[in-house]
């Protein structure tokens, strides 16, 4: 009697052959790189906190949004996400003018920006360990520095 065995190689081949695993176009790679550059600039904008932060864009969250269900085209939102990220560092940097918020931010090393289609929020921040995660409802208006400042204040 034959017993099927799922090997790592078989699983990898199945995943790569699935429609979910498609290669990014050169244009998509360039757009993603521009978003990552904006995240890095946001980290540089945190100048008054007395330390360096790593700011990352959560690509897994962005890619896992059900774009068809929400009736949007993913490629149309790279510019929007870059614009939303542009003021993240500025908003969080304002908190470092207050000694108590500055002390709270000193415990953070990584800031994760995550896109969501959760209409119940605008911008929400959550702390887990040394990570501050900023969830942004990506289908509203562009976020400004005050949006990130307010969300981080609520979490800190």
N, CA and C atoms as a LAMMPS dump frame, in Angstrom:
ITEM: TIMESTEP
0
ITEM: NUMBER OF ATOMS
468
ITEM: BOX BOUNDS ff ff ff
-5.0000000000000000e+02 5.0000000000000000e+02
-5.0000000000000000e+02 5.0000000000000000e+02
-5.0000000000000000e+02 5.0000000000000000e+02
ITEM: ATOMS id mol type element x y z
1 1 1 N 0.845 -1.182 0
2 1 2 C 0 0 0
3 1 3 C 0.891 1.246 0
4 2 1 N 0.551 2.21 -0.808
5 2 2 C 1.322 3.447 -0.95
6 2 3 C 0.774 4.514 -0.009
7 3 1 N 1.67 5.12 0.789
8 3 2 C 1.275 6.213 1.669
9 3 3 C 1.889 7.504 1.133
10 4 1 N 1.066 8.492 0.805
11 4 2 C 1.635 9.755 0.317
12 4 3 C 2.356 10.474 1.456
13 5 1 N 3.484 11.004 1.138
14 5 2 C 4.281 11.735 2.112
15 5 3 C 4.521 13.132 1.564
16 6 1 N 4.21 14.123 2.376
17 6 2 C 4.429 15.511 1.979
18 6 3 C 5.813 15.924 2.444
19 7 1 N 6.695 16.161 1.516
20 7 2 C 8.052 16.578 1.853
21 7 3 C 8.156 18.082 1.739
22 8 1 N 9.217 18.62 2.285
23 8 2 C 9.449 20.061 2.194
24 8 3 C 9.594 20.477 0.734
25 9 1 N 10.282 19.663 -0.046
26 9 2 C 10.453 19.978 -1.461
27 9 3 C 9.108 19.972 -2.18
28 10 1 N 8.257 19.007 -1.849
29 10 2 C 6.937 18.938 -2.473
30 10 3 C 6.07 20.12 -2.088
31 11 1 N 6.124 20.486 -0.823
32 11 2 C 5.356 21.624 -0.343
33 11 3 C 5.826 22.913 -1.011
34 12 1 N 7.14 23.096 -1.107
35 12 2 C 7.691 24.284 -1.755
36 12 3 C 7.261 24.354 -3.212
37 13 1 N 7.329 23.219 -3.915
38 13 2 C 6.918 23.197 -5.32
39 13 3 C 5.44 23.544 -5.462
40 14 1 N 4.616 23.059 -4.541
41 14 2 C 3.182 23.345 -4.599
42 14 3 C 2.909 24.829 -4.371
43 15 1 N 3.621 25.41 -3.437
44 15 2 C 3.427 26.834 -3.135
45 15 3 C 3.871 27.682 -4.322
46 16 1 N 5.031 27.356 -4.884
47 16 2 C 5.54 28.141 -6.004
48 16 3 C 4.657 28.01 -7.238
49 17 1 N 3.979 26.903 -7.364
50 17 2 C 3.109 26.7 -8.522
51 17 3 C 1.736 27.328 -8.322
52 18 1 N 1.425 27.742 -7.106
53 18 2 C 0.106 28.302 -6.831
54 18 3 C -0.018 29.694 -7.427
55 19 1 N -1.237 30.124 -7.69
56 19 2 C -1.426 31.46 -8.266
57 19 3 C -1.058 32.58 -7.295
58 20 1 N -0.972 32.278 -6.001
59 20 2 C -0.62 33.302 -5.027
60 20 3 C 0.843 33.697 -5.122
61 21 1 N 1.682 32.765 -5.567
62 21 2 C 3.109 33.027 -5.636
63 21 3 C 3.457 33.512 -7.036
64 22 1 N 3.231 34.787 -7.309
65 22 2 C 3.561 35.31 -8.619
66 22 3 C 4.721 36.287 -8.476
67 23 1 N 5.496 36.37 -9.487
68 23 2 C 6.662 37.244 -9.457
69 23 3 C 6.225 38.698 -9.582
70 24 1 N 6.949 39.563 -8.899
71 24 2 C 6.696 40.991 -9.023
72 24 3 C 7.276 41.48 -10.338
73 25 1 N 6.619 42.439 -10.928
74 25 2 C 7.166 43.057 -12.134
75 25 3 C 8.276 44.015 -11.713
76 26 1 N 9.06 44.445 -12.67
77 26 2 C 10.115 45.42 -12.389
78 26 3 C 9.483 46.696 -11.831
79 27 1 N 8.358 47.097 -12.403
80 27 2 C 7.675 48.309 -11.93
81 27 3 C 7.251 48.167 -10.472
82 28 1 N 6.712 46.996 -10.106
83 28 2 C 6.312 46.774 -8.708
84 28 3 C 7.523 46.818 -7.776
85 29 1 N 8.622 46.209 -8.2
86 29 2 C 9.837 46.229 -7.376
87 29 3 C 10.3 47.66 -7.13
88 30 1 N 10.233 48.48 -8.168
89 30 2 C 10.632 49.886 -8.027
90 30 3 C 9.685 50.635 -7.091
91 31 1 N 8.392 50.367 -7.222
92 31 2 C 7.42 51.019 -6.34
93 31 3 C 7.635 50.599 -4.884
94 32 1 N 7.874 49.322 -4.666
95 32 2 C 8.127 48.828 -3.308
96 32 3 C 9.405 49.44 -2.738
97 33 1 N 10.42 49.541 -3.567
98 33 2 C 11.673 50.149 -3.113
99 33 3 C 11.454 51.603 -2.708
100 34 1 N 10.605 52.315 -3.449
101 34 2 C 10.337 53.721 -3.104
102 34 3 C 9.589 53.821 -1.767
103 35 1 N 8.704 52.878 -1.488
104 35 2 C 8.01 52.863 -0.196
105 35 3 C 9.012 52.555 0.927
106 36 1 N 9.895 51.579 0.692
107 36 2 C 10.913 51.248 1.692
108 36 3 C 11.853 52.428 1.95
109 37 1 N 12.184 53.182 0.894
110 37 2 C 13.024 54.377 1.057
111 37 3 C 12.311 55.427 1.907
112 38 1 N 11.016 55.575 1.712
113 38 2 C 10.239 56.527 2.502
114 38 3 C 10.197 56.091 3.969
115 39 1 N 10.106 54.792 4.217
116 39 2 C 10.137 54.283 5.595
117 39 3 C 11.491 54.584 6.235
118 40 1 N 12.566 54.401 5.487
119 40 2 C 13.905 54.703 6.013
120 40 3 C 14.041 56.194 6.317
121 41 1 N 13.476 57.038 5.455
122 41 2 C 13.512 58.479 5.707
123 41 3 C 12.706 58.829 6.954
124 42 1 N 11.594 58.125 7.172
125 42 2 C 10.802 58.354 8.381
126 42 3 C 11.643 58.071 9.624
127 43 1 N 12.47 57.042 9.559
128 43 2 C 13.359 56.739 10.69
129 43 3 C 14.354 57.875 10.897
130 44 1 N 14.867 58.436 9.8
131 44 2 C 15.807 59.559 9.894
132 44 3 C 15.148 60.813 10.455
133 45 1 N 13.832 60.95 10.264
134 45 2 C 13.108 62.121 10.762
135 45 3 C 12.928 62.101 12.281
136 46 1 N 13.189 60.98 12.907
137 46 2 C 13.113 60.871 14.374
138 46 3 C 14.45 61.331 14.947
139 47 1 N 14.643 62.634 15.002
140 47 2 C 15.941 63.216 15.358
141 47 3 C 16.076 63.586 16.823
142 48 1 N 14.966 63.84 17.501
143 48 2 C 15.029 64.385 18.858
144 48 3 C 14.855 63.339 19.952
145 49 1 N 14.875 62.077 19.571
146 49 2 C 14.608 61.015 20.545
147 49 3 C 15.878 60.441 21.164
148 50 1 N 17.044 60.846 20.653
149 50 2 C 18.292 60.397 21.244
150 50 3 C 18.708 58.984 20.847
151 51 1 N 18.066 58.412 19.849
152 51 2 C 18.439 57.077 19.389
153 51 3 C 17.947 56.872 17.963
154 52 1 N 18.41 55.803 17.359
155 52 2 C 17.976 55.433 16.009
156 52 3 C 16.862 54.402 16.105
157 53 1 N 15.908 54.496 15.212
158 53 2 C 14.809 53.544 15.114
159 53 3 C 14.863 52.881 13.741
160 54 1 N 14.337 51.678 13.675
161 54 2 C 14.154 51.013 12.398
162 54 3 C 12.671 51.124 12.064
163 55 1 N 12.353 51.707 10.918
164 55 2 C 10.97 51.822 10.466
165 55 3 C 10.803 50.9 9.261
166 56 1 N 9.828 50.01 9.345
167 56 2 C 9.592 49.066 8.25
168 56 3 C 8.14 49.135 7.789
169 57 1 N 7.952 48.796 6.544
170 57 2 C 6.621 48.692 5.958
171 57 3 C 6.253 47.218 5.971
172 58 1 N 5.073 46.883 6.459
173 58 2 C 4.636 45.494 6.56
174 58 3 C 4.065 45.039 5.211
175 59 1 N 4.935 44.494 4.372
176 59 2 C 4.524 44.049 3.039
177 59 3 C 3.574 42.873 3.102
178 60 1 N 3.731 42.032 4.088
179 60 2 C 2.846 40.869 4.204
180 60 3 C 1.4 41.335 4.414
181 61 1 N 1.211 42.339 5.26
182 61 2 C -0.136 42.869 5.496
183 61 3 C -0.687 43.517 4.225
184 62 1 N 0.14 44.281 3.546
185 62 2 C -0.275 44.957 2.316
186 62 3 C -0.69 43.936 1.258
187 63 1 N 0.134 42.915 1.091
188 63 2 C -0.146 41.892 0.077
189 63 3 C -1.341 41.017 0.434
190 64 1 N -1.625 40.891 1.719
191 64 2 C -2.722 40.004 2.122
192 64 3 C -4.085 40.685 2.119
193 65 1 N -4.125 41.996 1.877
194 65 2 C -5.415 42.656 1.744
195 65 3 C -6.16 42.032 0.562
196 66 1 N -7.44 41.824 0.718
197 66 2 C -8.238 41.244 -0.362
198 66 3 C -8.643 42.374 -1.309
199 67 1 N -7.741 42.684 -2.221
200 67 2 C -7.913 43.829 -3.11
201 67 3 C -9.154 43.693 -3.979
202 68 1 N -9.442 42.504 -4.438
203 68 2 C -10.637 42.302 -5.273
204 68 3 C -11.899 42.537 -4.463
205 69 1 N -11.922 42.024 -3.243
206 69 2 C -13.105 42.173 -2.392
207 69 3 C -13.386 43.647 -2.068
208 70 1 N -12.334 44.415 -1.851
209 70 2 C -12.54 45.828 -1.528
210 70 3 C -12.641 46.699 -2.788
211 71 1 N -12.522 46.06 -3.944
212 71 2 C -12.727 46.779 -5.2
213 71 3 C -11.652 47.794 -5.516
214 72 1 N -10.433 47.493 -5.142
215 72 2 C -9.312 48.411 -5.389
216 72 3 C -8.217 47.68 -6.162
217 73 1 N -7.378 48.454 -6.823
218 73 2 C -6.234 47.906 -7.54
219 73 3 C -4.98 48.178 -6.703
220 74 1 N -4.313 47.113 -6.287
221 74 2 C -3.154 47.226 -5.4
222 74 3 C -2.104 48.188 -5.935
223 75 1 N -1.813 48.108 -7.228
224 75 2 C -0.76 48.957 -7.786
225 75 3 C -1.079 50.443 -7.694
226 76 1 N -2.344 50.795 -7.503
227 76 2 C -2.721 52.2 -7.361
228 76 3 C -2.412 52.752 -5.963
229 77 1 N -2.021 51.903 -5.033
230 77 2 C -1.875 52.336 -3.639
231 77 3 C -0.436 52.47 -3.155
232 78 1 N 0.537 52.182 -3.986
233 78 2 C 1.931 52.369 -3.569
234 78 3 C 2.208 53.851 -3.288
235 79 1 N 1.763 54.726 -4.182
236 79 2 C 1.979 56.167 -3.971
237 79 3 C 1.264 56.644 -2.713
238 80 1 N 0.073 56.147 -2.497
239 80 2 C -0.692 56.523 -1.314
240 80 3 C 0.037 56.114 -0.037
241 81 1 N 0.574 54.901 -0.021
242 81 2 C 1.299 54.441 1.167
243 81 3 C 2.572 55.252 1.376
244 82 1 N 3.244 55.598 0.296
245 82 2 C 4.439 56.437 0.419
246 82 3 C 4.064 57.805 1.004
247 83 1 N 2.959 58.371 0.541
248 83 2 C 2.505 59.659 1.084
249 83 3 C 2.116 59.536 2.555
250 84 1 N 1.47 58.432 2.919
251 84 2 C 1.097 58.229 4.319
252 84 3 C 2.323 58.104 5.208
253 85 1 N 3.344 57.422 4.731
254 85 2 C 4.569 57.233 5.516
255 85 3 C 5.394 58.515 5.65
256 86 1 N 5.209 59.447 4.737
257 86 2 C 6.055 60.642 4.687
258 86 3 C 6.055 61.443 5.983
259 87 1 N 4.975 61.383 6.752
260 87 2 C 4.885 62.206 7.965
261 87 3 C 4.974 61.394 9.261
262 88 1 N 5.218 60.108 9.142
263 88 2 C 5.289 59.252 10.325
264 88 3 C 6.405 59.688 11.269
265 89 1 N 7.609 59.846 10.747
266 89 2 C 8.745 60.235 11.588
267 89 3 C 8.556 61.59 12.236
268 90 1 N 8.035 62.529 11.463
269 90 2 C 7.774 63.874 11.981
270 90 3 C 6.791 63.826 13.152
271 91 1 N 5.729 63.047 13.006
272 91 2 C 4.727 62.948 14.065
273 91 3 C 5.267 62.309 15.332
274 92 1 N 6.011 61.23 15.183
275 92 2 C 6.581 60.572 16.361
276 92 3 C 7.696 61.405 16.982
277 93 1 N 8.43 62.131 16.149
278 93 2 C 9.505 62.974 16.655
279 93 3 C 8.968 64.063 17.591
280 94 1 N 7.765 64.558 17.303
281 94 2 C 7.163 65.586 18.166
282 94 3 C 7.012 65.095 19.606
283 95 1 N 6.787 63.787 19.757
284 95 2 C 6.626 63.231 21.098
285 95 3 C 7.902 63.331 21.926
286 96 1 N 9.037 63.363 21.268
287 96 2 C 10.309 63.396 21.994
288 96 3 C 10.596 64.752 22.62
289 97 1 N 9.749 65.742 22.347
290 97 2 C 9.858 67.024 23.024
291 97 3 C 9.326 66.954 24.45
292 98 1 N 8.623 65.881 24.77
293 98 2 C 8.089 65.647 26.113
294 98 3 C 8.917 64.534 26.756
295 99 1 N 9.483 64.807 27.933
296 99 2 C 10.41 63.85 28.55
297 99 3 C 9.768 62.495 28.838
298 100 1 N 8.476 62.483 29.183
299 100 2 C 7.811 61.213 29.494
300 100 3 C 7.598 60.364 28.236
301 101 1 N 7.151 60.996 27.154
302 101 2 C 6.989 60.256 25.898
303 101 3 C 8.348 59.841 25.333
304 102 1 N 9.331 60.704 25.493
305 102 2 C 10.686 60.373 25.036
306 102 3 C 11.199 59.134 25.763
307 103 1 N 10.955 59.063 27.067
308 103 2 C 11.378 57.894 27.848
309 103 3 C 10.633 56.64 27.393
310 104 1 N 9.364 56.777 27.097
311 104 2 C 8.583 55.625 26.614
312 104 3 C 9.09 55.164 25.25
313 105 1 N 9.402 56.114 24.358
314 105 2 C 9.914 55.762 23.036
315 105 3 C 11.32 55.172 23.101
316 106 1 N 12.06 55.477 24.165
317 106 2 C 13.408 54.925 24.321
318 106 3 C 13.371 53.399 24.424
319 107 1 N 12.237 52.845 24.813
320 107 2 C 12.092 51.389 24.938
321 107 3 C 11.752 50.724 23.602
322 108 1 N 11.469 51.538 22.582
323 108 2 C 11.095 51.046 21.255
324 108 3 C 12.334 51.018 20.368
325 109 1 N 12.492 49.959 19.593
326 109 2 C 13.596 49.908 18.627
327 109 3 C 13.088 49.814 17.187
328 110 1 N 11.899 49.233 17.012
329 110 2 C 11.354 49.043 15.671
330 110 3 C 9.944 49.612 15.585
331 111 1 N 9.685 50.317 14.507
332 111 2 C 8.361 50.858 14.227
333 111 3 C 7.881 50.211 12.931
334 112 1 N 6.744 49.55 13.005
335 112 2 C 6.187 48.857 11.844
336 112 3 C 4.941 49.602 11.39
337 113 1 N 4.931 49.993 10.13
338 113 2 C 3.758 50.612 9.521
339 113 3 C 2.999 49.5 8.806
340 114 1 N 1.719 49.358 9.146
341 114 2 C 0.919 48.275 8.564
342 114 3 C -0.366 48.821 7.965
343 115 1 N -0.591 48.505 6.69
344 115 2 C -1.823 48.882 5.996
345 115 3 C -2.949 47.962 6.442
346 116 1 N -4.13 48.541 6.551
347 116 2 C -5.299 47.735 6.879
348 116 3 C -6.51 48.276 6.141
349 117 1 N -7.485 47.416 5.957
350 117 2 C -8.758 47.878 5.405
351 117 3 C -9.832 47.849 6.488
352 118 1 N -9.396 47.917 7.737
353 118 2 C -10.295 47.953 8.893
354 118 3 C -10.881 49.359 9.001
355 119 1 N -12.124 49.491 8.588
356 119 2 C -12.778 50.807 8.562
357 119 3 C -13.073 51.356 9.953
358 120 1 N -12.916 50.547 10.992
359 120 2 C -13.225 51.004 12.345
360 120 3 C -12.116 51.874 12.939
361 121 1 N -10.977 51.965 12.251
362 121 2 C -9.883 52.8 12.751
363 121 3 C -9.458 53.795 11.682
364 122 1 N -8.749 54.788 12.115
365 122 2 C -8.076 55.71 11.2
366 122 3 C -6.593 55.372 11.27
367 123 1 N -5.992 55.637 12.423
368 123 2 C -4.621 55.235 12.72
369 123 3 C -4.633 54.715 14.152
370 124 1 N -4.029 53.565 14.351
371 124 2 C -3.99 52.953 15.679
372 124 3 C -2.576 52.435 15.932
373 125 1 N -2.072 52.67 17.126
374 125 2 C -0.743 52.193 17.488
375 125 3 C -0.85 51.175 18.609
376 126 1 N -0.001 50.156 18.533
377 126 2 C 0.048 49.103 19.541
378 126 3 C 1.51 48.793 19.818
379 127 1 N 1.825 48.574 21.092
380 127 2 C 3.19 48.229 21.467
381 127 3 C 3.229 46.769 21.897
382 128 1 N 4.232 46.073 21.379
383 128 2 C 4.492 44.695 21.782
384 128 3 C 6 44.568 21.932
385 129 1 N 6.454 44.419 23.163
386 129 2 C 7.894 44.372 23.405
387 129 3 C 8.535 45.685 23.004
388 130 1 N 9.54 45.599 22.13
389 130 2 C 10.255 46.794 21.672
390 130 3 C 9.764 47.263 20.306
391 131 1 N 8.56 46.834 19.929
392 131 2 C 8.007 47.189 18.617
393 131 3 C 6.738 48.02 18.765
394 132 1 N 6.713 49.127 18.075
395 132 2 C 5.524 49.969 17.969
396 132 3 C 4.948 49.722 16.58
397 133 1 N 3.743 49.168 16.532
398 133 2 C 3.088 48.9 15.251
399 133 3 C 2.01 49.946 15.032
400 134 1 N 2.074 50.579 13.875
401 134 2 C 1.103 51.594 13.497
402 134 3 C 0.201 50.994 12.432
403 135 1 N -1.07 50.78 12.753
404 135 2 C -2.053 50.312 11.782
405 135 3 C -2.734 51.529 11.18
406 136 1 N -2.779 51.572 9.859
407 136 2 C -3.391 52.695 9.168
408 136 3 C -4.473 52.188 8.226
409 137 1 N -5.683 52.741 8.376
410 137 2 C -6.737 52.463 7.404
411 137 3 C -6.319 53.158 6.118
412 138 1 N -5.895 52.386 5.158
413 138 2 C -5.227 52.908 3.972
414 138 3 C -6.138 53.481 2.91
415 139 1 N -7.431 53.471 3.126
416 139 2 C -8.34 53.902 2.068
417 139 3 C -9.082 55.181 2.433
418 140 1 N -8.552 55.891 3.411
419 140 2 C -9.104 57.186 3.784
420 140 3 C -8.197 58.265 3.222
421 141 1 N -8.208 59.415 3.852
422 141 2 C -7.356 60.505 3.388
423 141 3 C -5.907 60.255 3.813
424 142 1 N -4.991 61.002 3.222
425 142 2 C -3.576 60.889 3.558
426 142 3 C -3.368 61.314 5.005
427 143 1 N -2.511 60.595 5.696
428 143 2 C -2.24 60.882 7.108
429 143 3 C -1.177 61.953 7.242
430 144 1 N -1.329 62.743 8.303
431 144 2 C -0.349 63.764 8.611
432 144 3 C 0.359 63.443 9.915
433 145 1 N 1.32 64.274 10.27
434 145 2 C 2.126 64.058 11.465
435 145 3 C 1.257 63.943 12.722
436 146 1 N 0.231 64.764 12.823
437 146 2 C -0.626 64.759 14.021
438 146 3 C -1.369 63.431 14.191
439 147 1 N -1.705 62.763 13.087
440 147 2 C -2.382 61.455 13.174
441 147 3 C -1.48 60.434 13.865
442 148 1 N -0.215 60.392 13.482
443 148 2 C 0.719 59.437 14.075
444 148 3 C 1.065 59.816 15.514
445 149 1 N 1.195 61.104 15.759
446 149 2 C 1.475 61.574 17.111
447 149 3 C 0.346 61.158 18.06
448 150 1 N -0.893 61.374 17.66
449 150 2 C -2.04 61.029 18.499
450 150 3 C -2.138 59.526 18.737
451 151 1 N -1.937 58.732 17.701
452 151 2 C -2.028 57.276 17.838
453 151 3 C -0.94 56.758 18.767
454 152 1 N 0.276 57.27 18.632
455 152 2 C 1.367 56.813 19.497
456 152 3 C 1.14 57.235 20.934
457 153 1 N 0.627 58.444 21.148
458 153 2 C 0.32 58.909 22.503
459 153 3 C -0.657 57.946 23.184
460 154 1 N -1.652 57.522 22.458
461 154 2 C -2.666 56.615 23.017
462 154 3 C -2.054 55.266 23.395
463 155 1 N -1.05 54.834 22.673
464 155 2 C -0.424 53.537 22.942
465 155 3 C 0.642 53.6 24.017
466 156 1 N 1.307 54.762 24.12
467 156 2 C 2.406 54.899 25.077
468 156 3 C 1.86 55.214 26.456
